[in-house]
Amino acid sequence: MDNPFLVEVTRGNLVESRHRGSISVVDSEGATVLSIGDVDRRVFPRSAVKALQAMPLVESGIADKYGLTDEEIALACASHSGEPEHAATAKAMLAKAGQDVGCLECGVHWPMGEAANRALAASGGTPSALHNNCSGKHAGFICLACGHGRNPKGYVLADHPVQRSVREALEEITGACHTVEKSGIDGCSIPTYAIPLPSLAFGFARFGTGSGLPGDGRAAAAWIRRAVARHPFMVAGTGRFDTRLMELLGERAFVKVGAEGVYCASFPDLGYGVALKAEDGNGRAAEAIMAGLVLRFLTLDAAERRAVEELAQPVFKNWNGIEVGRIRLASEVLGAL
């Protein structure tokens, strides 16, 4: 099955670029709400499942044991911009487990946020693993290992107890087997598993409602959603799509970017989970599709609708501030609005 074109990028009156994509929206009982494109093709969700990967940390009681704050729980779900608040929060999480930056195995890169990147360079500083966009997730993994009395060394490896528990949590919530032959290595060195979009969407429907999760799992998912809604800056950063959308919508929507054009979401009040993939891996296309689905499914007031429309169909301007084009969404995404 060919994926349809879901996003067009215009320049003047002409279409300059087009992006194909696939979308799955599933309710908490596993029923299909919306299906577009080749949803059965397996995709690597990458960072889109960080909130699900944080479930063992919370469900085990170790988050309580170390007194992790809502900001720290939100950071454990983050692909953050490496701003000072992000790095400081990751450092504080490690300290609660009796560890420091030397324990992180995510690798080092300059902050993803341009302002944070420039500020660090201007100060004569150099990046550390704390600036890695995944440092909060990894700090959570280290807390999980230490909380169980295990050596965190090698926690990124598939056979380490931490990654075994994370894989089991992903399998339980999505209902999909996470098998070695369908796995790869993520940018931060942990295993990543390719699964179909409906399984991802089902997992996020359950994450958003607690449906079908054991008592501790239901409470863990609710804490994570609440923490992120209270501190959306921690999940991404200044001006980032996830932060802007969740600042606007609070607990009505949990959204999380993944690499290569993947996005996942929960709409808890509706009981829906969402998983989508821009076929060419383009992030602007994935963001536009996700914002379009928010417009389609959520009840918004006039101000909220205007703000989400700006995310769904942004105007492009050149360096002189002249409007040169825009993103345009296909009717399959927006539905009959």
C-alpha positions as CSV (number, residue, x, y, z in Angstrom):
1,M,0.0,0.0,0.0
2,D,1.3,3.5,-0.9
3,N,1.0,6.1,1.7
4,P,-1.0,9.2,0.6
5,F,0.4,12.7,0.4
6,L,-0.8,14.3,3.7
7,V,1.3,17.5,3.7
8,E,2.0,20.0,0.9
9,V,4.5,22.9,1.2
10,T,3.7,25.8,-1.0
11,R,5.8,28.6,-2.5
12,G,3.7,31.3,-4.0
13,N,0.8,29.6,-5.7
14,L,2.7,26.4,-6.4
15,V,3.3,23.2,-4.4
16,E,7.1,23.0,-3.9
17,S,7.2,19.9,-1.7
18,R,4.9,17.1,-0.6
19,H,5.2,14.6,2.2
20,R,3.5,11.2,2.3
21,G,2.5,9.7,5.7
22,S,0.5,7.1,7.6
23,I,-1.7,7.6,10.7
24,S,-3.3,5.3,13.2
25,V,-5.8,6.4,15.8
26,V,-7.0,3.6,18.2
27,D,-9.2,3.7,21.3
28,S,-8.4,2.0,24.6
29,E,-10.3,-1.1,23.6
30,G,-8.2,-1.5,20.5
31,A,-10.8,-0.4,18.0
32,T,-9.7,1.6,15.0
33,V,-10.9,5.2,15.0
34,L,-8.8,6.4,12.0
35,S,-6.4,4.5,9.7
36,I,-4.6,6.2,6.8
37,G,-1.8,4.7,4.7
38,D,0.3,1.6,5.4
39,V,-0.2,1.5,9.1
40,D,0.9,-2.2,9.3
41,R,4.5,-1.4,8.2
42,R,6.7,-1.5,11.3
43,V,8.3,1.7,12.4
44,F,10.9,2.5,15.0
45,P,9.2,4.8,17.5
46,R,12.5,6.0,18.9
47,S,12.0,8.9,21.4
48,A,8.2,8.9,21.0
49,V,7.9,6.1,23.6
50,K,10.0,7.7,26.3
51,A,6.9,8.1,28.6
52,L,6.2,4.4,28.2
53,Q,9.9,3.7,28.9
54,A,9.6,5.7,32.2
55,M,6.7,3.4,33.4
56,P,9.0,1.0,35.3
57,L,10.7,3.8,37.2
58,V,7.4,5.0,38.5
59,E,5.5,1.8,38.8
60,S,8.3,0.1,40.8
61,G,8.1,2.8,43.5
62,I,11.6,3.9,42.9
63,A,10.5,7.3,41.8
64,D,8.9,7.7,45.2
65,K,11.9,6.1,46.9
66,Y,14.3,8.8,45.6
67,G,11.7,11.6,45.9
68,L,11.7,12.4,42.2
69,T,9.8,15.6,41.5
70,D,7.3,16.2,38.8
71,E,10.0,18.2,36.9
72,E,12.3,15.2,37.1
73,I,9.6,12.7,36.0
74,A,8.8,15.0,33.0
75,L,12.5,15.1,32.1
76,A,12.6,11.3,32.1
77,C,10.1,11.6,29.2
78,A,12.1,14.3,27.4
79,S,13.9,15.0,24.1
80,H,15.0,18.2,25.6
81,S,16.9,21.2,24.1
82,G,19.8,21.1,26.5
83,E,18.9,24.3,28.2
84,P,20.5,25.0,31.7
85,E,17.3,23.9,33.5
86,H,17.3,20.5,31.6
87,A,21.0,19.8,32.4
88,A,20.6,20.8,36.1
89,T,17.5,18.6,36.5
90,A,19.3,15.6,35.0
91,K,22.2,16.2,37.3
92,A,19.9,16.3,40.3
93,M,18.2,13.0,39.4
94,L,21.6,11.3,39.2
95,A,22.6,12.8,42.6
96,K,19.5,11.3,44.2
97,A,20.7,7.8,43.1
98,G,24.2,8.6,44.4
99,Q,25.6,8.9,40.8
100,D,27.1,11.7,38.6
101,V,27.4,12.6,34.9
102,G,30.2,10.0,34.5
103,C,27.5,7.3,34.9
104,L,25.6,8.4,31.8
105,E,26.0,6.2,28.7
106,C,23.9,8.3,26.2
107,G,26.9,10.1,24.6
108,V,27.7,13.8,24.4
109,H,26.4,16.3,21.9
110,W,25.9,20.1,21.9
111,P,22.5,21.4,23.1
112,M,19.8,20.9,20.5
113,G,18.4,24.3,21.3
114,E,20.2,27.0,19.3
115,A,20.1,29.6,22.1
116,A,21.4,27.1,24.7
117,N,24.1,26.0,22.2
118,R,25.3,29.5,21.5
119,A,25.2,30.5,25.2
120,L,27.3,27.4,26.2
121,A,29.9,28.2,23.4
122,A,30.0,31.9,24.2
123,S,30.8,31.1,27.9
124,G,33.7,29.0,26.8
125,G,31.9,25.8,28.0
126,T,31.9,22.4,26.4
127,P,29.0,20.0,26.3
128,S,28.6,17.0,28.6
129,A,26.3,14.0,28.5
130,L,23.9,16.2,30.6
131,H,23.2,18.2,27.4
132,N,22.3,15.1,25.5
133,N,18.6,15.4,24.7
134,C,18.1,11.9,26.2
135,S,19.9,12.6,29.5
136,G,16.7,12.7,31.6
137,K,15.6,9.3,30.3
138,H,19.0,7.9,31.0
139,A,19.1,9.4,34.5
140,G,15.8,7.7,35.0
141,F,17.3,4.4,33.9
142,I,20.2,4.8,36.3
143,C,17.7,5.6,39.2
144,L,15.8,2.4,38.2
145,A,19.0,0.3,38.3
146,C,20.3,1.8,41.6
147,G,16.9,1.6,43.2
148,H,16.9,-2.2,42.6
149,G,20.4,-2.4,44.1
150,R,21.9,-3.2,40.7
151,N,25.1,-1.9,39.1
152,P,24.0,0.6,36.5
153,K,27.1,0.0,34.3
154,G,26.0,-1.2,30.9
155,Y,22.4,-0.2,31.5
156,V,22.0,0.6,27.7
157,L,22.5,-3.0,26.7
158,A,19.6,-5.2,25.8
159,D,20.4,-7.9,28.3
160,H,20.8,-5.5,31.3
161,P,18.0,-5.8,33.8
162,V,17.0,-2.2,33.1
163,Q,16.4,-2.7,29.4
164,R,14.7,-6.0,30.0
165,S,12.2,-4.3,32.3
166,V,11.7,-1.5,29.8
167,R,11.1,-4.0,27.0
168,E,8.6,-5.9,29.1
169,A,6.8,-2.6,29.9
170,L,6.6,-1.7,26.2
171,E,5.2,-5.1,25.3
172,E,2.6,-5.1,28.1
173,I,1.2,-1.7,27.2
174,T,1.3,-2.0,23.4
175,G,0.4,-5.7,23.2
176,A,3.2,-6.1,20.5
177,C,6.2,-8.4,20.8
178,H,9.5,-6.5,20.8
179,T,11.7,-9.0,19.2
180,V,15.5,-9.0,18.6
181,E,15.1,-9.5,14.8
182,K,13.0,-6.3,14.6
183,S,15.3,-4.2,16.8
184,G,18.0,-1.6,16.3
185,I,20.2,0.7,18.3
186,D,18.9,4.2,19.0
187,G,20.9,7.4,18.9
188,C,21.4,7.3,22.6
189,S,22.6,3.6,22.4
190,I,19.6,1.8,24.0
191,P,17.6,-0.8,22.0
192,T,14.7,0.4,19.9
193,Y,12.0,-2.0,18.5
194,A,10.0,-1.6,15.3
195,I,6.3,-2.2,15.7
196,P,3.1,-1.4,13.7
197,L,1.5,2.0,14.2
198,P,-1.8,0.5,15.5
199,S,0.1,-1.2,18.4
200,L,1.8,2.1,19.2
201,A,-1.5,4.0,19.1
202,F,-3.1,1.3,21.3
203,G,-0.3,1.7,23.8
204,F,-0.9,5.4,24.0
205,A,-4.6,5.0,24.3
206,R,-4.0,2.8,27.4
207,F,-1.3,5.2,28.7
208,G,-3.8,8.0,28.4
209,T,-6.7,6.2,30.2
210,G,-5.1,3.5,32.3
211,S,-7.4,1.0,30.7
212,G,-6.2,-2.5,31.0
213,L,-3.2,-1.6,33.2
214,P,-2.8,-3.1,36.6
215,G,-3.4,-0.8,39.6
216,D,0.2,0.4,39.9
217,G,0.5,0.9,36.1
218,R,-2.7,3.0,36.1
219,A,-1.3,5.2,38.9
220,A,2.1,5.4,37.2
221,A,0.7,6.5,33.9
222,A,-1.5,9.2,35.6
223,W,1.6,10.6,37.5
224,I,3.6,10.8,34.3
225,R,0.8,12.5,32.4
226,R,0.2,14.9,35.3
227,A,4.0,15.7,35.6
228,V,4.3,16.5,31.9
229,A,1.2,18.6,31.9
230,R,2.5,20.7,34.8
231,H,6.0,21.0,33.3
232,P,5.9,20.8,29.5
233,F,9.1,22.8,29.2
234,M,11.0,19.9,30.6
235,V,9.8,17.6,27.8
236,A,11.2,19.7,25.0
237,G,12.1,23.3,25.6
238,T,11.7,26.9,24.6
239,G,9.6,27.3,21.4
240,R,9.5,23.5,20.7
241,F,6.3,22.0,19.3
242,D,5.7,19.5,22.2
243,T,6.1,22.2,24.8
244,R,3.9,24.7,23.0
245,L,1.1,22.3,22.4
246,M,1.0,20.9,26.0
247,E,1.3,24.4,27.5
248,L,-1.8,25.2,25.6
249,L,-3.8,22.0,26.2
250,G,-2.6,20.7,29.6
251,E,-3.7,17.2,30.4
252,R,-6.1,17.1,27.4
253,A,-3.2,15.9,25.2
254,F,0.1,14.2,25.7
255,V,2.3,14.5,22.6
256,K,5.8,13.2,22.0
257,V,8.1,13.5,19.1
258,G,10.2,10.6,17.8
259,A,13.0,10.6,15.3
260,E,12.5,10.2,11.6
261,G,9.0,11.7,11.4
262,V,7.3,9.6,14.1
263,Y,4.8,11.2,16.5
264,C,2.7,9.7,19.2
265,A,-0.1,11.1,21.4
266,S,-2.7,10.4,24.0
267,F,-6.1,12.2,24.1
268,P,-7.2,11.0,27.5
269,D,-10.7,12.5,27.6
270,L,-11.5,10.7,24.3
271,G,-9.7,7.5,25.2
272,Y,-7.7,7.7,22.0
273,G,-4.1,7.0,21.2
274,V,-2.3,8.3,18.1
275,A,0.7,7.1,16.2
276,L,1.9,8.6,12.9
277,K,4.9,8.5,10.5
278,A,6.0,11.0,7.9
279,E,7.3,8.5,5.3
280,D,10.4,10.6,4.5
281,G,11.2,11.2,8.1
282,N,10.6,15.0,7.9
283,G,9.8,16.6,11.2
284,R,7.9,19.6,9.9
285,A,5.4,17.2,8.2
286,A,5.0,15.1,11.4
287,E,4.3,18.2,13.5
288,A,1.8,19.5,11.1
289,I,-0.1,16.2,10.9
290,M,-0.2,15.9,14.7
291,A,-1.5,19.5,15.1
292,G,-4.1,18.7,12.4
293,L,-5.3,15.7,14.4
294,V,-5.6,17.9,17.5
295,L,-7.8,20.2,15.4
296,R,-9.9,17.3,14.2
297,F,-10.5,15.5,17.5
298,L,-10.3,17.9,20.4
299,T,-12.8,20.5,21.4
300,L,-11.0,23.9,21.4
301,D,-12.0,27.4,22.2
302,A,-11.4,30.1,19.6
303,A,-8.0,31.1,21.0
304,E,-6.8,27.5,21.3
305,R,-8.0,26.8,17.7
306,R,-6.0,29.7,16.3
307,A,-2.9,28.7,18.2
308,V,-3.1,25.1,17.0
309,E,-3.9,26.2,13.4
310,E,-0.6,28.1,13.5
311,L,1.2,24.8,14.3
312,A,-0.8,22.8,11.8
313,Q,-0.5,25.1,8.8
314,P,2.3,27.6,9.5
315,V,3.2,30.5,7.3
316,F,6.8,30.6,6.0
317,K,8.6,33.9,5.8
318,N,12.0,34.8,4.4
319,W,14.8,36.7,6.1
320,N,13.2,40.0,5.2
321,G,9.9,38.9,6.9
322,I,8.1,38.5,3.5
323,E,5.6,35.7,3.4
324,V,6.7,33.1,0.8
325,G,4.7,30.0,1.4
326,R,2.9,27.8,3.9
327,I,2.2,24.2,5.0
328,R,-1.1,22.8,3.8
329,L,-2.7,19.7,5.2
330,A,-4.7,17.1,3.3
331,S,-8.4,16.7,4.1
332,E,-7.7,13.1,5.3
333,V,-5.9,14.7,8.3
334,L,-8.3,17.5,9.1
335,G,-11.5,15.6,8.3
336,A,-14.7,17.6,8.1
337,L,-13.9,20.5,10.3
